[in-house]
Amino acid sequence: MHKIAHMSSKGYGKVVVLMGGCSAEREISLLSGAAVLRALQGAGIDAHGIDTADKQLLDRLVKGGFSMAFIALHGRGGEDGVIQGLLEAIDLPYTGSGVLGSALGMDKLRTKQVWQSAGLPTPGFSVLSSLDDVARVKDKLSYPVMIKPAHEGSSIGITKVDDAGGLLAAWELAARYDDSVLAEQWIRGMEYTAAILGDEVLPLICLETPNVFYDYAAKYEADTTRYLIPCGLPAAKEVELQAMSLAAFAAVGASGWGRVDFMLDSAGQAWLIEINTVPGLTDHSLVPMAARAKGIDFGQLVCRILDAGLHARVRQVREANCV
């Protein structure tokens, strides 16, 4: 209760921005973390950055006098419940989803299984954990398919495969990053993303790229990717898809803020692709882009993410005290 009372009466207190880490998305995380740190300091908040690759991380967190952690980590070790569990253990409030929502959201296979059990639409898939699995399904898949590691973000290790001849090489690439690989049915259509802030879904963004799909290059390197806001859909359809996205977010236990990606095929059917519980947070990232369309600038956005984390923590303390 001491930390909650301190933050409630004197603002946010001393905030640590966690960034970097050791995942394949380390460089993107460093960019996100630096942007968040600048924004928080620009808002007059006593904010400090720590690269979680630091071997003295636990000691620095325990002795740093921090009141709250802003998680700007992407990928394993930061977006998968690991850092969230550490922060829970040392009683340091943090932004974004808790341990369960983070772990499920990072696991594409179990996210899809949860969505299926909840009656939410997601493309069919096969799990390829070995060369035997590849040989078994090679001639049974309905091509094209997307081959992807089950626990990576930023489209790392993903390949579109148009026929059985390309399956082995695509699997070998994905298997460099993960023991669990998915062969997911390719959906022909337009790609959209729904940014979620608290209980609100921000305006949808339609993503257009000349690349085969919205891959790493399209996200971070190309200047040919188009981000359409408004997304071009009828208002009623956008509201329907926002509601679906919020349901998909809640189904995996995610909370605070994040992003849900989905496709819309030529028949107007939506297909959920994946969830991001700590999306990119640079000035050019998708969540800040959607926030700007809603009249929320970057500084306001990061403060609202902090607010959501604080309110979630207050709720947890109250619930614990009621037991």
Stockholm file with secondary structure:
# STOCKHOLM 1.0

chainA/1-323         MHKIAHMSSKGYGKVVVLMGGCSAEREISLLSGAAVLRALQGAGIDAHGIDTADKQLLDRLVKGGFSMAFIALHGRGGEDGVIQGLLEAIDLPYTGSGVLGSALGMDKLRTKQVWQSAGLPTPGFSVLSSLDDVARVKDKLSYPVMIKPAHEGSSIGITKVDDAGGLLAAWELAARYDDSVLAEQWIRGMEYTAAILGDEVLPLICLETPNVFYDYAAKYEADTTRYLIPCGLPAAKEVELQAMSLAAFAAVGASGWGRVDFMLDSAGQAWLIEINTVPGLTDHSLVPMAARAKGIDFGQLVCRILDAGLHARVRQVREANCV
#=GR chainA/1-323 SS CHHHHHHHHSTTCEEEEEECCSSTTHHHHHHHHHHHHHHHHHTTCEEEEEETTCTTHHHHHHHTTCSEEEECCCSTTTSSSHHHHHHHHTTCCBSSCCHHHHHHHHCHHHHHHHHHHTTCCCCCEEEECSHHHHHHHTTTSCSSEEEEETTCCTTTTCEEECSGGGHHHHHHHHHTTCSCEEEEECCCEEEEEEEEETTEECCCEEEECSSSSSCHHHHHTCSCCEEESSCSSCHHHHHHHHHHHHHHHHHTTCCSEEEEEEEEETTSCEEEEEEESSCCCSTTSHHHHHHHHTTCCHHHHHHHHHHHHHHHHHHHHHHHHHC
#=GC SS_cons         CHHHHHHHHSTTCEEEEEECCSSTTHHHHHHHHHHHHHHHHHTTCEEEEEETTCTTHHHHHHHTTCSEEEECCCSTTTSSSHHHHHHHHTTCCBSSCCHHHHHHHHCHHHHHHHHHHTTCCCCCEEEECSHHHHHHHTTTSCSSEEEEETTCCTTTTCEEECSGGGHHHHHHHHHTTCSCEEEEECCCEEEEEEEEETTEECCCEEEECSSSSSCHHHHHTCSCCEEESSCSSCHHHHHHHHHHHHHHHHHTTCCSEEEEEEEEETTSCEEEEEEESSCCCSTTSHHHHHHHHTTCCHHHHHHHHHHHHHHHHHHHHHHHHHC
//
